[in-house]
Amino acid sequence: MKRKAKRIIQQLPKAPLANLKIRGQNLDGSGVNVPPDRFVVHIYFDQKDLAEFADVFLAEQELMQWKTGTSTPIRNWKVCAADWIFDHRQRLKRRSRLSPYCSESI
């Protein structure tokens, strides 16, 4: 019976930390760069068919200093923008329901 040689797997050296993307330098629009570039926010709102409200969102967030209602800093502006868009659409639905010209209003 032949003896099999043991294979030794050599571990590669770990990659240096300089190759990792640093959070503050990430300008690709992924959402973690707070406050975001105005152009990126306009693109995001344009994709959601609300291009005219990008400046309103930015003004509100700058007024709140990019913090949530509980005064914690916003980590991902896209999550905040998605919540803002959802709330905006809900306000529009409610306004149309409460309108005296709407047939479904009470």
CORDASUL-V605368 format. One record per residue. OMEGA is omega in degrees with one decimal (* if undefined). NEAR is the number of other ideal C-beta (glycine too) atoms within 10 Angstrom. Layout:
OMEGA/NEAR + OMEGA/NEAR
This chain:
-179.0/3 + 174.9/4 + 177.2/5 + 178.8/6 + 176.7/6 + 177.4/5 + 178.9/5 + 179.6/5 + 179.0/5 + 179.6/5 + 177.5/5 + 178.1/6 + -179.7/6 + 179.7/6 + 178.4/8 + -177.9/7 + -178.8/7 + -179.1/6 + -179.5/6 + 176.5/8 + 177.9/11 + -172.4/8 + -177.3/10 + -177.5/9 + -178.3/8 + -176.8/12 + -177.0/11 + 178.5/10 + -177.8/16 + 175.5/13 + -176.3/19 + 178.9/16 + -177.3/17 + -6.6/17 + -176.1/13 + 174.5/23 + -177.8/11 + -178.6/11 + -179.8/10 + 178.5/18 + 178.2/20 + 177.4/16 + -178.8/13 + -179.8/21 + 176.1/21 + 177.3/12 + 179.1/9 + -179.3/14 + 177.3/9 + -173.8/17 + -176.8/13 + -178.0/10 + 179.9/16 + 179.9/20 + 177.4/13 + 177.7/13 + -179.4/20 + -179.9/18 + 178.9/10 + -177.8/12 + 177.2/20 + 176.6/10 + 178.9/8 + 179.2/13 + 177.6/10 + 175.8/15 + 177.9/13 + 179.1/12 + 178.8/6 + 177.9/5 + 173.0/8 + -178.3/8 + 178.0/9 + -179.8/20 + -177.6/13 + -175.5/14 + -179.8/24 + 176.4/17 + 178.1/11 + 179.4/21 + 178.1/23 + 176.1/14 + -180.0/11 + 179.1/18 + 178.0/17 + 179.3/10 + 179.2/10 + 179.6/15 + 176.8/12 + 176.2/10 + 178.7/10 + 177.9/10 + -179.5/10 + 179.4/10 + 179.6/10 + 177.5/12 + -177.9/11 + -179.8/11 + 178.5/11 + -179.2/5 + -180.0/6 + -176.2/11 + -178.1/5 + -177.0/8 + -178.4/10 + */5
